[in-house]
């Protein structure tokens, strides 16, 4: 009987990523932590690269590095690869949010957010690609990069000018990287979460005049009527990163409760 492409011979169901290694940036909280935990549960050996890796999930290898520091990123990736014995999967998730219209943030804040959200992915991919190419040569279909993008890249959201600009760049970067590296056997995709129930959103709600009303407004903005969970986004990331998606590259997978594609009539009152 043949074995499916995403499951090695003798691998128990649910451990289909056994034998693969992964690095998750921003993996100590929120979507990154959920992704690192799921990759580990599925059998991968996982390293977490985070500015503060104290919250890295159990069973992962923690590396302290700031994605705005190229030397630290290169050293962190090298440390993770040495510990894991190679690198098949990169999940580039580290990022920050920003609030306001185009008038509300000074140049310094624009540069800071773009440095983390866009150049942080560039630095990490630049350091990881030689290892991913090696993995692809040994095990075709195993090498991938998955970037955490956002619905803000494809939908106009109020009070998110800077954040949307950064995530629009991530979407374009993902497509360009997919074209550059497809013949090297490295797939590149991204996920576009809607508003996700993460610590960052929790902090925003805490700052609102009426946190309950603000959460209700965020829930209502998504057609499914609730925030996306970090675990739901992690499931999409792990699918794109896994050999099950061996023919998927240059794709942006929305996990947004229907926010991007659905246009519902107002609910009857």
C-alpha atoms as one frame of an Amber mdcrd trajectory, in Angstrom:
protein
   0.000   0.000   0.000   1.386   3.418  -0.894   2.118   6.004   1.740   0.659
   9.509   1.397   3.087  12.280   0.499   2.698  13.964   3.872   3.202  10.910
   6.068   6.438   8.979   6.387   6.277   5.167   6.518   5.594   3.971  10.036
   4.463   7.402  11.229   1.381   7.374  13.414  -1.545   9.537  12.311  -1.207
  12.993  13.809   2.607  12.774  13.779   2.914  13.427  10.061   5.686  16.020
  10.495   8.070  13.609  12.203  11.563  14.033  10.780  11.000  17.688   9.879
  12.466  20.724  11.621  10.895  24.153  11.973  11.736  27.677  13.132   8.946
  30.041  14.233   9.689  33.725  14.746   7.561  35.530  17.294   6.796  32.073
  18.606   6.507  32.846  22.312   2.961  34.235  22.265  -0.263  34.444  20.278
  -0.369  32.933  16.795   3.340  32.097  16.878   3.082  30.111  20.108   0.000
  28.267  18.848   1.865  27.410  15.634   4.993  26.208  17.428   2.870  24.044
  19.734   0.952  22.499  16.831   4.103  21.809  14.810   5.545  20.083  17.873
   2.369  18.068  18.436   2.494  16.947  14.814   5.991  15.551  15.294   8.314
  18.312  14.077  11.346  19.471  16.040  10.745  23.180  16.604  12.809  26.206
  17.575  11.235  29.501  18.589  13.035  32.770  17.825  11.653  35.651  19.859
  12.895  38.832  21.458  11.562  37.404  24.743  11.277  33.624  24.328  10.137
  32.960  27.910   6.669  31.931  26.702   7.905  29.421  24.130   5.748  26.266
  24.184   6.949  23.162  25.988   9.098  20.926  23.853  10.497  23.725  21.692
  14.020  25.140  21.657  14.051  28.843  22.570  16.364  31.361  20.895  16.493
  35.001  21.999  16.861  37.389  19.059  15.318  40.619  17.789  14.294  40.536
  14.119  15.418  44.160  13.709  19.041  43.099  14.303  20.510  41.325  11.271
  23.494  39.914  13.138  21.249  38.583  15.902  18.912  36.993  13.374  21.771
  35.292  11.531  23.220  34.016  14.820  19.796  32.906  16.047  18.995  30.991
  12.878  22.429  29.352  12.961  21.914  28.349  16.598  18.478  26.892  15.839
  19.747  24.955  12.823  22.650  23.538  14.840  20.262  22.425  17.587  17.658
  20.966  15.214  20.105  19.425  12.763  18.737  21.301   9.745  15.758  23.382
   8.705  12.752  22.397   6.602  10.119  24.919   7.705  10.315  28.633   8.424
   7.276  30.358   9.885   7.919  34.102   9.786   5.410  35.424  12.277   7.103
  38.165  14.314   5.274  41.466  13.940   3.595  44.360  15.711   0.441  46.365
  15.224  -0.183  50.055  14.688  -3.254  52.240  15.032  -4.207  55.441  13.242
  -4.744  57.155   9.930  -1.893  58.196   7.661  -1.670  61.440   9.674  -1.376
  59.874  13.098   2.074  58.276  13.143   5.402  60.042  12.820   8.142  58.879
  10.462   9.946  57.127  13.305   6.919  54.922  13.982   6.496  54.127  10.288
  10.127  53.085  10.112   9.857  51.004  13.297   6.782  49.059  12.158   8.101
  48.460   8.651  11.469  47.409  10.102   9.811  44.719  12.235   6.927  43.594
  10.023   8.670  43.615   6.633  12.434  43.757   7.046  12.199  41.307   9.932
  10.850  38.741   7.470  13.541  39.642   4.951  16.333  39.154   7.488  14.959
  35.836   8.697  14.380  34.440   5.202  17.832  35.590   4.080  19.433  33.657
   6.940  17.223  30.588   6.538  17.217  30.098   2.753  20.583  28.298   2.459
  19.351  25.718   4.971  15.959  25.410   3.290  17.634  24.772  -0.064  19.682
  21.996   1.523  16.528  20.450   2.979  14.754  20.637  -0.390  17.639  18.876
  -2.115  17.573  15.989   0.373  13.793  15.737   0.796  11.861  17.325  -2.080
   8.604  18.951  -1.036   9.686  19.510   2.563  11.044  23.078   2.411   8.700
  25.990   2.953   8.337  29.529   4.236   4.996  30.683   5.592   4.574  34.371
   6.431   1.927  35.752   8.757   0.197  38.478   6.765  -3.264  39.950   7.476
  -6.666  40.710   6.053  -5.411  44.310   6.271  -3.331  43.575   3.143  -6.438
  43.095   1.008  -9.245  45.040   2.717  -9.398  48.692   3.660  -9.718  48.889
   7.442 -10.203  52.158   9.340  -7.439  53.380  11.642  -4.911  50.894  10.278
  -2.968  52.863   7.621   0.531  51.976   8.805  -0.296  48.394   9.736  -2.067
  47.837   6.404   0.892  49.236   4.476   3.243  46.838   6.251   1.025  43.826
   5.595   0.463  44.831   1.974   4.244  44.708   1.626   4.273  41.248   3.229
   1.746  39.980   0.687   3.767  41.307  -2.252   6.986  40.006  -0.713   5.438
  36.551  -0.348   4.475  36.403  -4.023   7.887  37.631  -5.182   9.705  35.141
  -2.963   7.493  32.314  -4.214   8.520  33.153  -7.784  12.193  33.472  -6.877
  12.509  30.180  -5.028  10.014  27.773  -6.604  12.691  26.172  -8.797  14.885
  25.708  -5.754  12.189  23.582  -4.156  11.261  26.166  -1.505   7.560  26.999
  -1.333   6.492  30.415  -0.010   2.957  31.244   1.151   1.205  33.455   3.672
  -1.874  33.396   5.864  -4.195  36.383   6.130  -5.916  36.269   9.519  -8.907
  38.417  10.271  -9.014  40.009  13.693  -7.536  37.314  15.907  -8.025  36.877
  19.643  -4.395  37.456  20.600  -2.610  39.307  23.417  -2.167  42.350  21.150
  -5.912  42.620  20.553  -6.447  42.123  24.280  -4.206  45.090  25.018  -6.097
  47.227  22.490  -9.405  46.302  24.090  -8.061  47.144  27.528  -7.258  50.664
  26.281 -10.738  51.274  24.855 -13.242  53.439  26.689 -15.746  50.563  26.544
 -13.851  47.273  26.028 -17.048  45.196  25.811 -18.517  47.428  23.113 -15.235
  47.443  21.199 -15.024  43.631  21.278 -18.634  43.417  20.085 -17.784  45.715
  17.163 -14.764  43.582  16.228 -16.870  40.412  16.456 -19.563  41.936  14.241
 -17.021  42.987  11.589 -16.415  39.335  10.714 -19.344  37.543   9.037 -19.014
  34.549  11.368 -19.671  36.944  14.241 -16.575  36.234  16.335 -12.849  36.771
  16.434 -10.555  34.221  14.816  -8.656  32.077  17.319  -4.882  31.725  17.342
  -5.300  27.950  17.042  -7.347  28.353  13.855  -4.644  30.478  12.267  -1.982
  28.023  13.431  -3.830  25.160  11.723  -3.721  27.046   8.409  -0.030  27.868
   8.814   0.863  24.263   9.587  -1.094  23.053   6.558   0.810  25.440   4.259
   4.110  24.475   5.893   3.497  20.743   5.655   4.234  18.369   2.773   0.459
  18.002   2.415   0.665  21.377   0.635   3.529  20.297  -1.621   1.833  21.852
  -4.679   0.846  25.089  -2.925   3.080  28.135  -3.385   2.430  31.826  -3.923
  -0.882  31.537  -2.065  -2.477  33.812   0.534  -4.856  31.768   2.677  -7.495
  33.859   4.424  -8.526  32.778   7.924 -10.901  35.614   8.546 -14.409  34.350
   9.256 -15.452  35.364   5.737 -14.397  38.990   6.145 -12.606  39.340   2.829
 -14.924  37.459   0.478 -18.445  37.626   1.882 -20.925  40.481   1.559 -23.886
  39.653   3.782 -27.135  41.511   3.978 -27.735  43.227   7.329 -29.211  40.871
   9.907 -32.967  41.141  10.256 -34.094  43.059  13.319
